[in-house]
Amino acid sequence: MAASMVPSGFDPLVELRGLWTTELAERYLPIKGMPPVKYECLDGNLMMSPREDSRNIWAAGRLYVLMDAPVLKAGFFPYLSLNMHFDSQRWIEPDLTVLRQPAMQTWVPAELVLMPIEFVSRSSMRRDRIDKPALCAAAGVPYFMNIEISRQEAHVELLRLDDSGEYVIHAKALAGQEFRTDLPFPLSFDPAVLLES
């Protein structure tokens, strides 16, 4: 149904509750008149969260710059926000993502993802810390990185999928320490560089 043919009074947030798919997302998102938000979906339920605050956006930009050369040198591909999908009714939008090969599509299948990176947000704390890593582990995504930023603190944690299909801590550091890993690509920095001020 084209946007001009949407019935009067039709509200996709109400009418499509529990029914969202990637096909419906392409048809109805972004929702006209809504402020810019992150759209994610779990079992057909659309979840919207506001764009990150300036601390997380700053940190994501800094990390992208730090990662770009080592990721490319290792033969992988760094991306800003993209749609990582598990099936037609489940997708997330990591803050940064490292892919095994170029995406060249709107809906990037989980099997192409080497490492999603989430900057934990107050509006989606449970999803960022628990739900998204669980989805990625179940899909066999080899690495997952969580980063938490506050006024004076930055905490970086890299998780690696073990043989049991669970994530275990591979490397971590706080501001003032060195975060160092050789896998999935060499990376070393003090998380303090991610702080906005």
C-alpha positions in Angstrom: 0.0 0.0 0.0 1.5 3.3 -1.0 1.7 6.1 1.5 -1.0 8.0 -0.4 -3.3 5.0 -0.1 -3.0 4.7 3.7 -6.6 4.7 5.0 -7.6 7.8 7.0 -7.1 7.3 10.7 -4.7 4.4 10.1 -1.9 4.4 12.7 0.8 1.8 12.0 1.9 1.8 15.6 -1.5 0.7 16.7 -2.7 -1.4 13.7 0.5 -3.3 13.3 1.3 -4.0 16.9 2.9 -7.5 17.1 2.8 -7.9 13.4 5.9 -5.9 12.3 8.1 -7.4 9.6 10.9 -6.1 7.5 8.4 -5.7 4.6 6.1 -3.6 6.7 9.1 -1.6 8.0 10.0 -0.7 4.4 6.5 0.4 3.8 5.7 2.4 6.9 9.0 3.5 8.5 10.1 6.1 9.3 6.7 7.2 10.7 5.8 10.6 9.3 5.8 13.4 12.0 7.9 11.4 14.5 11.2 12.7 15.7 14.3 10.7 14.5 14.4 7.4 16.5 16.0 4.0 16.3 13.6 1.3 15.1 14.2 -2.2 16.2 11.9 -5.2 16.3 11.5 -8.4 18.5 9.0 -11.0 17.5 6.9 -8.5 15.5 6.9 -5.9 18.3 8.4 -2.6 17.1 10.6 -0.9 19.7 11.5 2.8 19.3 14.2 4.6 21.2 15.4 8.2 20.9 18.8 8.8 19.3 21.7 8.6 21.7 22.7 11.5 23.8 25.8 13.4 22.7 28.2 11.4 25.0 27.3 8.1 23.1 27.4 9.7 19.7 30.8 11.3 20.4 32.1 8.0 21.7 30.8 6.1 18.7 32.5 8.5 16.4 35.8 8.3 18.2 35.7 4.4 18.3 34.9 4.3 14.6 38.0 6.4 13.9 40.1 4.2 16.1 38.8 1.0 14.6 38.7 1.9 10.9 42.3 1.1 9.9 42.7 -2.1 11.9 39.3 -3.5 10.8 40.1 -2.9 7.2 43.6 -4.2 7.5 42.2 -7.5 9.0 39.9 -7.8 5.9 36.6 -6.8 7.6 34.3 -3.8 7.1 33.3 -1.2 9.7 29.8 0.5 9.5 27.9 3.1 11.3 24.2 2.2 12.1 22.7 -0.5 9.9 19.8 -2.9 10.1 21.0 -6.3 11.4 18.2 -8.9 10.9 17.8 -12.3 12.3 14.5 -13.1 10.6 11.6 -11.0 9.1 10.3 -10.1 12.6 13.5 -9.6 14.5 16.1 -6.9 13.8 18.3 -4.5 15.7 20.3 -1.4 14.8 23.7 -1.6 16.5 25.5 1.7 17.0 28.5 0.4 15.1 28.9 -2.9 13.3 31.9 -4.8 11.9 30.9 -7.1 8.9 32.8 -10.0 7.4 32.1 -8.6 3.9 30.5 -5.5 2.4 26.7 -5.2 3.1 25.3 -3.7 0.0 21.7 -4.1 1.3 19.2 -2.6 3.7 18.7 -5.7 5.8 22.0 -7.2 6.8 21.7 -10.9 7.8 23.2 -11.8 11.1 25.6 -14.3 9.5 27.5 -11.4 7.8 28.1 -9.8 11.2 31.4 -10.2 12.9 30.8 -7.8 15.8 27.9 -5.5 16.7 28.8 -2.7 19.0 26.3 -1.2 21.4 26.6 2.0 23.4 24.4 1.3 26.4 21.6 3.8 26.6 19.3 4.7 29.5 16.3 4.3 27.3 17.2 0.7 26.2 19.5 -0.5 28.9 18.0 -4.0 29.2 17.9 -4.5 25.5 21.5 -3.3 25.1 23.0 -5.4 27.9 20.9 -8.6 27.8 18.4 -9.0 24.9 20.7 -8.0 22.0 23.7 -10.1 23.1 21.3 -13.0 23.6 19.9 -12.6 20.1 23.4 -12.4 18.6 24.7 -15.4 20.6 21.8 -17.5 19.4 22.6 -16.5 15.8 26.2 -17.5 16.2 27.7 -13.9 15.9 31.3 -14.5 17.1 31.8 -11.2 19.0 29.8 -8.5 20.7 31.0 -5.2 22.3 29.2 -3.2 24.9 30.3 0.3 25.9 28.9 2.3 28.8 29.7 6.0 28.9 29.0 8.4 31.8 30.3 11.9 32.6 33.6 10.7 34.0 33.7 7.0 33.1 34.0 4.8 30.1 33.7 1.0 30.3 34.5 -1.2 27.2 33.7 -4.9 27.3 34.4 -7.3 24.4 32.5 -10.6 24.5 33.5 -13.7 22.5 31.2 -16.6 21.7 32.5 -19.8 23.3 32.0 -23.4 22.3 28.8 -23.7 24.3 27.2 -20.8 22.3 27.4 -18.3 25.2 29.3 -15.0 25.3 32.3 -14.8 27.7 34.4 -11.8 28.5 37.3 -11.6 26.1 38.7 -8.2 27.0 37.6 -5.2 29.1 38.9 -1.9 30.5 37.8 1.3 32.2 39.0 4.8 31.5 42.6 5.1 32.6 43.3 1.5 31.7 44.3 -0.1 28.4 41.8 -2.0 26.4 43.7 -4.5 24.3 42.7 -7.3 22.0 44.2 -9.1 19.0 40.9 -10.7 18.0 38.8 -10.3 16.0 41.3 -7.6 14.9 44.1 -5.8 16.8 42.9 -2.9 18.8 44.4 -1.0 21.8 43.3 2.2 23.4 42.5 3.9 26.7 38.6 4.1 27.0 39.2 7.7 28.3 39.6 8.7 24.6 35.8 8.0 24.2 34.8 10.6 26.7 33.3 13.8 25.4 35.1 16.0 27.8 
